[in-house]
Amino acid sequence: MNRLLILSAVFLTLNILDTATTVVGLANGKATEINPFHKSLNSKGISLQFVLIKNVVVPLIFCVLLYSCLKVVTGQHRIPYYTILIGLIIFYLAVVMNNLKVINKL
């Protein structure tokens, strides 16, 4: 369970960084967001509600589902859940790095 807490803390930290860099980008007019349809939205097409839903509601639902799954699953069957969480951490790290590049902070 300690591994889950550490990975969840890293995930939530990156999620907070993603939210902060997106809001800074919105304030500067430099925010970009790529939606699932591969259309790049500039800061005029991004609403604050979209940012909050994407960065607060969805990760919260994901963390609750992951935690409940890992409470039930034991042994070697936990590996896919940890793999999903590590994949999300890598994805969010790439997103934060992209946000930093866009707002010229890197």
C-alpha positions in Angstrom: 0.0 0.0 0.0 3.0 2.3 0.5 3.8 2.1 -3.2 0.3 3.1 -4.1 0.5 6.1 -1.8 3.8 7.2 -3.3 2.7 6.8 -6.9 -0.6 8.5 -6.1 1.2 11.4 -4.5 3.5 11.8 -7.6 0.4 11.6 -9.9 -1.5 14.2 -7.9 1.6 16.5 -7.8 2.0 16.3 -11.6 -1.7 16.9 -12.0 -1.5 20.0 -9.8 1.5 21.2 -11.9 -0.5 20.6 -15.1 -3.4 22.6 -13.7 -1.1 25.5 -12.6 0.8 25.6 -15.9 -2.4 25.5 -17.9 -3.9 28.4 -15.9 -0.6 30.4 -16.2 -0.8 29.7 -20.0 -4.4 30.8 -20.1 -3.6 34.0 -18.2 -0.7 34.8 -20.7 -2.8 33.8 -23.7 -0.3 31.0 -24.6 -2.1 27.9 -23.3 -2.5 25.0 -25.7 -4.6 21.9 -25.3 -4.8 18.9 -27.5 -8.2 17.2 -27.4 -8.8 13.5 -28.3 -9.8 14.6 -31.9 -6.2 15.8 -32.4 -7.4 19.4 -32.7 -5.1 21.9 -31.0 -6.9 24.5 -29.1 -5.4 27.8 -28.4 -6.1 29.8 -25.2 -9.2 31.3 -26.8 -10.8 27.9 -27.2 -10.0 26.6 -23.7 -12.5 27.4 -20.9 -11.6 27.4 -17.2 -14.4 24.9 -16.7 -12.7 22.5 -19.1 -9.4 22.8 -17.3 -11.0 22.2 -13.9 -13.0 19.1 -15.1 -9.9 17.7 -16.9 -7.5 18.3 -14.0 -9.7 17.9 -10.9 -12.8 15.8 -11.6 -11.3 13.1 -13.9 -8.2 12.4 -11.9 -10.2 12.3 -8.7 -12.6 9.7 -10.2 -9.6 7.8 -11.5 -7.8 7.7 -8.1 -11.0 6.5 -6.3 -11.5 3.7 -8.9 -7.8 2.7 -8.7 -7.8 2.7 -4.9 -11.0 0.6 -4.8 -9.6 -1.9 -7.3 -6.3 -2.3 -5.5 -8.2 -2.8 -2.2 -10.0 -5.8 -3.7 -7.2 -7.3 -5.9 -4.2 -9.0 -4.3 -0.9 -10.6 -5.3 0.4 -10.6 -8.9 -2.9 -9.3 -10.2 -2.0 -5.8 -8.9 0.7 -5.3 -11.5 -1.6 -4.0 -14.3 -3.0 -1.4 -11.9 0.5 -0.1 -11.0 1.4 -0.2 -14.7 -1.6 2.0 -15.5 -0.6 4.5 -12.8 3.0 4.6 -13.9 1.9 5.2 -17.5 -0.3 8.1 -16.3 2.5 9.6 -14.4 4.7 9.5 -17.5 1.9 11.0 -19.5 1.4 13.8 -17.1 5.1 14.5 -16.9 5.1 14.9 -20.7 2.1 17.2 -20.5 3.7 19.4 -17.8 6.9 19.6 -19.8 5.0 20.6 -22.9 3.1 23.3 -20.9 6.4 24.7 -19.6 7.8 24.8 -23.1 4.7 26.6 -24.3 4.8 29.3 -21.7 8.6 29.7 -22.2 9.5 28.7 -18.6 11.8 25.9 -19.6 
